[in-house]
Every structure is written in C-alpha cells, then in structure tokens.
Amino acid sequence: MPVACNALNSFQLVAGCDLHKQIPPPPPAGPLPAPHVVAYCIGWAGPDTGKASTTVKAGWGHALGRQHDIGMGPYHFAMNALLPLVWLGAGNKAEFGCSTISVDVGGSALRMAVALIPGAGLNLQLDCNEPCPMPTSTCVASFNTVYGGFSLADCLAGFAAMIGDVAVTWLSSKIAGGILKGAGALVTGVLAEVAGGIEVMLMAGLASVAFPIASQYLSGAANLVVGWMVGSPLGYSFPWAPGNVYGGKLNDAVNDWISPPPPPPPATPATPLPGPVR
C-alpha cells in the first residue's frame, strides 16, 4: 500500500559530503581523495540537467520531476586548489518518484520526485564522487505539506535506476579516460617524430613537476571536456552526448519496468443530446 511521502520542490536544501581529488594547502601535496561538504538549493540547476516544472507548484516551490539533477555549480566546499574543476563536474540527482502523479516539465509528463523516507521527509540523493557516484547527500523536504503516494515498487524502481546511473557514469568515465589516453599517446608519438620532439616532452615533464597545480588543471579540464562529450546521466554533459541520451533512457526504462505507471482511465462514451420534443 502506498505511503505519503513529501514532494520535492525547487525551494528545498541539499546537504551531504562527497569524496573528490584535493590539493590541500600548501601545495603540491596531493591530489588525494578527500571529503567535500555539499550544501545547496536543489532548484538552482541548469536547464540541461534540471527538471523543475514551471506550471506545477508543490508547496513553496515548483514540483520537481524524477531525474532532476543540480548539475554543475559551486556547492562543494573544501580547502582545495582544484575546487573549480569539482564544481564544473558536479552532479546531484533525485532518483525517486511516484508512479501515480505526473508533473509537466517542458511539455513532457514526468513522475513527481518525492522524498524516500516517509515521515522524516528526507531524500537520498545520488552524488558525484570518486571513483564512482554514491548516495552521499540528503534533500530536506520535511516542511513540504504536499505529498505523493509512494509504493514499494516505486522505491525498488528508484534504487534500480540509481544503480543503472552509477554503472553508466562509471563506464562513461572509463571511455573518456581511454579516449584521452589514446590521444595522449598519439600526440607523444607525433612529437617524438618531429625535430625537437624529445626536448618538448622533457620540458612538458619538467613543467608538470615545477607547476603541479597547472598540470592538474590541464589534465582535469581535458577530462571534463571529453567526459561532457561522451556523456553521463549524472552531472552536466552535452544534451546530444550518447551516455546522457541513452543513460537517461535506460534510467526511465528500468524505473518503468519495475514500477509501471497505471493505465489511463477508459474513455467515457459521449452521451447523445436529447432530440427535439414533438
């Protein structure tokens, strides 16, 4: 039997802790995996990752559709020289929705996102982490008085969709890493063949030792751009990126298979108007 769970809206706060590469002061120590505090408003998402309805209100804010992702933004905090790279690669996603309530998002009907934990009004968010996404933050929907009926099937479907996103995002990162590794080997091979190529590579190696933060930024920026092009269903990626397109479709397919939406009600036959009285 469905239980009443608080609806997520664009006014609510997210808080948690993620693991990311960190170069702490004083450099060049690192980069080392380190905790980053997460704190933000869930509604401050970009148009490519956010799924907030502009027509449906749910309490103080607009209702969110399932798969709403904050995406890139300045909501990770740590003493980290690489923090801008973390912000550009950020992701924070709502995976749970109720099958019986849809909201309009850009002309499409999406399941309304709800908090996983009834009573407390807290939702487990899937976050960007290293080496793979993990549910390490919470959306606080406790004070919303709008509720949706959330079933056991909806719950299982949300967890299954979350696992699918973790797998696709991890695979996308491996593909991006392989592309970069191949491109790096190609560039190195070309340099080795041209005049002065060995000297150029030696200078690049010395520069990376002398300026480790600059080297990390160049490497991190290249990873971001290739990752955006390959695509992932978590965090920002180009809308046409294969991982983004098919990862999102896989997420919906898994969710709908485990928790299918109810069939539409049968059409009511039209009642003929009475004829003239003779």
Wavefront OBJ file of the C-alpha trace (Angstrom):
o trace
v 0.000 0.000 0.000
v 1.448 3.423 -0.925
v 2.596 5.710 1.868
v 2.505 9.506 1.852
v 5.946 10.982 1.068
v 6.839 14.667 0.862
v 7.151 16.057 -2.646
v 10.467 17.590 -3.714
v 10.373 21.196 -4.851
v 12.736 23.856 -6.139
v 12.911 25.624 -2.748
v 14.436 22.803 -0.703
v 18.007 22.399 0.519
v 20.539 19.612 -0.120
v 23.374 18.761 2.273
v 25.959 15.997 2.460
v 29.595 15.059 1.908
v 31.365 13.815 -1.248
v 34.852 12.483 -1.996
v 36.931 14.277 -4.649
v 40.567 14.801 -5.557
v 42.061 17.540 -3.413
v 45.281 19.542 -3.412
v 45.289 20.951 0.124
v 47.429 23.918 1.146
v 50.298 24.174 0.983
v 50.647 22.623 -2.486
v 51.931 20.446 -4.088
v 50.574 17.774 -1.693
v 48.043 15.601 -3.498
v 45.824 15.207 -5.314
v 44.325 12.982 -2.637
v 40.735 11.715 -2.179
v 39.232 13.964 0.479
v 35.766 14.856 1.827
v 33.977 17.918 0.435
v 30.965 19.401 2.212
v 27.877 19.679 -0.027
v 25.290 22.422 0.592
v 22.969 24.000 -1.992
v 19.393 24.678 -3.061
v 18.116 21.813 -5.185
v 16.281 24.199 -7.520
v 19.446 26.017 -8.637
v 20.021 23.659 -11.554
v 20.897 24.494 -15.142
v 18.394 23.946 -17.979
v 20.236 20.893 -19.317
v 20.083 18.910 -16.066
v 17.188 20.415 -14.080
v 13.645 19.041 -14.284
v 11.656 21.633 -12.353
v 8.113 22.205 -13.558
v 7.195 25.776 -14.461
v 3.452 25.091 -14.223
v 3.026 22.843 -11.150
v 3.609 24.126 -7.616
v 4.355 21.808 -4.692
v 4.438 23.886 -1.525
v 6.745 26.911 -1.553
v 8.485 25.911 -4.771
v 7.789 24.275 -8.115
v 7.479 20.491 -8.262
v 10.481 18.512 -9.486
v 10.371 15.642 -11.936
v 12.241 12.409 -11.243
v 15.840 12.505 -12.550
v 16.175 16.189 -11.572
v 19.920 16.862 -11.324
v 21.516 20.013 -9.906
v 24.447 19.510 -12.270
v 27.416 21.851 -12.230
v 27.528 24.529 -9.544
v 29.511 25.906 -6.573
v 28.067 23.623 -3.909
v 31.154 21.639 -2.838
v 33.333 23.197 -0.134
v 36.867 22.234 0.942
v 40.378 23.691 1.120
v 41.122 22.504 -2.398
v 43.057 24.193 -5.175
v 41.099 22.080 -7.674
v 37.681 23.224 -6.426
v 36.613 24.901 -9.737
v 37.094 21.565 -11.509
v 34.927 19.859 -8.880
v 32.204 22.498 -9.404
v 32.252 22.034 -13.189
v 31.944 18.259 -12.877
v 29.344 18.223 -10.097
v 26.125 16.217 -10.091
v 23.358 15.666 -7.520
v 20.323 13.676 -8.648
v 16.838 12.788 -7.349
v 16.052 9.191 -8.348
v 12.730 8.501 -6.607
v 9.275 9.379 -7.925
v 5.699 8.195 -7.545
v 4.128 6.394 -10.488
v 0.643 7.792 -9.893
v 1.487 11.522 -10.121
v 2.960 13.267 -13.142
v 4.125 16.864 -13.485
v 4.670 18.878 -16.631
v 8.354 19.572 -17.342
v 8.999 21.278 -20.662
v 5.911 19.729 -22.239
v 6.706 16.202 -21.009
v 4.916 14.339 -18.221
v 7.450 13.144 -15.622
v 6.934 11.331 -12.350
v 6.863 13.770 -9.452
v 10.008 13.407 -7.354
v 9.349 12.556 -3.706
v 11.390 12.003 -0.555
v 12.415 8.398 0.023
v 11.930 8.399 3.813
v 8.296 8.961 4.832
v 7.593 10.957 7.968
v 11.086 12.448 8.086
v 10.727 13.901 4.577
v 14.345 13.162 3.626
v 15.512 12.002 0.219
v 18.691 10.114 -0.602
v 20.427 11.971 -3.448
v 22.871 10.345 -5.879
v 26.046 12.476 -5.857
v 29.190 12.811 -7.897
v 32.008 11.035 -6.056
v 35.298 9.405 -6.857
v 35.766 6.739 -8.094
v 32.024 6.484 -8.854
v 28.731 8.189 -7.887
v 27.310 7.352 -4.462
v 24.196 8.409 -2.476
v 26.037 10.693 -0.051
v 23.726 13.692 0.354
v 20.178 14.365 1.501
v 17.417 16.644 0.238
v 15.383 18.079 3.116
v 11.699 18.038 2.112
v 10.442 17.744 5.694
v 8.477 21.009 5.747
v 6.560 20.465 2.495
v 2.866 19.796 3.076
v 2.367 18.388 -0.438
v 2.601 14.595 -0.539
v 2.569 11.823 -3.111
v 1.644 8.167 -2.756
v 4.946 6.230 -2.819
v 4.763 2.450 -3.201
v 7.270 -0.330 -2.542
v 7.569 -0.806 -6.317
v 8.380 2.913 -6.705
v 11.085 2.536 -4.047
v 12.688 -0.524 -5.654
v 12.481 1.108 -9.072
v 14.308 4.192 -7.783
v 17.159 2.128 -6.337
v 17.443 0.085 -9.546
v 17.545 3.270 -11.644
v 20.203 4.666 -9.301
v 22.375 1.566 -9.781
v 21.964 1.960 -13.542
v 23.152 5.567 -13.358
v 26.186 4.548 -11.313
v 27.101 1.913 -13.914
v 26.623 4.202 -16.932
v 28.537 7.073 -15.301
v 31.427 4.756 -14.376
v 31.501 3.314 -17.901
v 31.396 6.813 -19.420
v 34.393 7.844 -17.314
v 36.319 4.778 -18.485
v 35.517 5.582 -22.133
v 36.586 9.204 -21.638
v 39.803 8.059 -19.954
v 40.530 5.667 -22.832
v 39.988 8.424 -25.392
v 42.334 10.751 -23.516
v 44.954 8.046 -23.121
v 44.827 7.278 -26.838
v 45.008 10.953 -27.754
v 47.948 11.434 -25.389
v 49.817 8.504 -26.928
v 49.144 9.861 -30.429
v 50.438 13.334 -29.532
v 53.516 11.853 -27.850
v 54.222 9.736 -30.916
v 53.909 12.719 -33.248
v 56.175 14.847 -31.057
v 58.785 12.129 -30.945
v 58.936 12.125 -34.749
v 59.389 15.867 -35.290
v 62.539 17.897 -34.758
v 62.954 18.816 -31.119
v 60.146 16.473 -30.055
v 62.129 14.859 -27.267
v 63.104 18.291 -25.927
v 59.435 19.415 -25.951
v 58.358 16.339 -23.985
v 61.145 16.834 -21.477
v 60.108 20.472 -21.000
v 56.478 19.420 -20.506
v 57.576 16.878 -17.896
v 59.685 19.438 -16.062
v 56.804 21.958 -16.185
v 54.394 19.436 -14.629
v 56.887 18.869 -11.788
v 57.501 22.590 -11.258
v 53.827 23.598 -11.542
v 51.763 20.638 -10.265
v 48.531 22.618 -9.897
v 48.721 23.845 -13.500
v 49.367 20.286 -14.630
v 46.341 19.029 -12.660
v 44.158 21.767 -14.138
v 45.166 20.903 -17.701
v 44.541 17.222 -17.081
v 41.269 17.881 -15.236
v 39.965 20.275 -17.905
v 40.699 17.735 -20.633
v 38.870 15.043 -18.640
v 35.862 17.317 -18.180
v 35.522 18.228 -21.844
v 35.870 14.631 -23.063
v 33.519 13.465 -20.297
v 30.886 16.019 -21.351
v 31.165 14.794 -24.961
v 30.899 11.104 -24.040
v 28.072 11.937 -21.652
v 26.741 10.675 -18.368
v 23.263 10.586 -16.789
v 24.766 12.268 -13.707
v 26.213 15.778 -13.740
v 26.477 18.035 -16.768
v 27.065 16.594 -20.227
v 26.128 17.863 -23.671
v 22.447 17.122 -24.412
v 23.393 15.113 -27.511
v 26.099 13.055 -25.740
v 25.431 9.287 -26.151
v 25.861 8.494 -22.455
v 23.490 11.295 -21.490
v 20.797 10.312 -24.014
v 20.894 6.532 -23.561
v 21.760 6.682 -19.865
v 18.635 8.734 -19.176
v 16.510 6.411 -21.330
v 17.901 3.365 -19.522
v 17.082 5.001 -16.188
v 13.464 5.588 -17.227
v 13.114 2.115 -18.765
v 14.356 0.365 -15.606
v 12.124 2.530 -13.427
v 9.023 1.967 -15.581
v 9.654 -1.776 -15.845
v 9.769 -2.286 -12.079
v 7.066 0.266 -11.270
v 4.856 0.681 -14.363
v 2.598 3.729 -14.412
v -1.125 2.996 -14.085
v -3.055 2.658 -17.352
v -5.089 5.691 -18.399
v -8.765 5.569 -17.414
v -11.122 4.300 -20.117
v -12.732 6.943 -22.244
v -16.279 7.793 -21.240
v -18.666 7.421 -24.195
v -20.340 10.639 -25.185
v -23.971 10.998 -24.128
v -26.183 11.930 -27.110
v -28.114 15.137 -26.730
v -31.885 14.725 -26.479
v -33.726 15.365 -29.717
v -36.432 17.964 -30.134
v -39.739 17.279 -28.410
v -42.560 16.668 -30.924
l 1 2 3 4 5 6 7 8 9 10 11 12 13 14 15 16 17 18 19 20 21 22 23 24 25 26 27 28 29 30 31 32 33 34 35 36 37 38 39 40 41 42 43 44 45 46 47 48 49 50 51 52 53 54 55 56 57 58 59 60 61 62 63 64 65 66 67 68 69 70 71 72 73 74 75 76 77 78 79 80 81 82 83 84 85 86 87 88 89 90 91 92 93 94 95 96 97 98 99 100 101 102 103 104 105 106 107 108 109 110 111 112 113 114 115 116 117 118 119 120 121 122 123 124 125 126 127 128 129 130 131 132 133 134 135 136 137 138 139 140 141 142 143 144 145 146 147 148 149 150 151 152 153 154 155 156 157 158 159 160 161 162 163 164 165 166 167 168 169 170 171 172 173 174 175 176 177 178 179 180 181 182 183 184 185 186 187 188 189 190 191 192 193 194 195 196 197 198 199 200 201 202 203 204 205 206 207 208 209 210 211 212 213 214 215 216 217 218 219 220 221 222 223 224 225 226 227 228 229 230 231 232 233 234 235 236 237 238 239 240 241 242 243 244 245 246 247 248 249 250 251 252 253 254 255 256 257 258 259 260 261 262 263 264 265 266 267 268 269 270 271 272 273 274 275 276 277 278
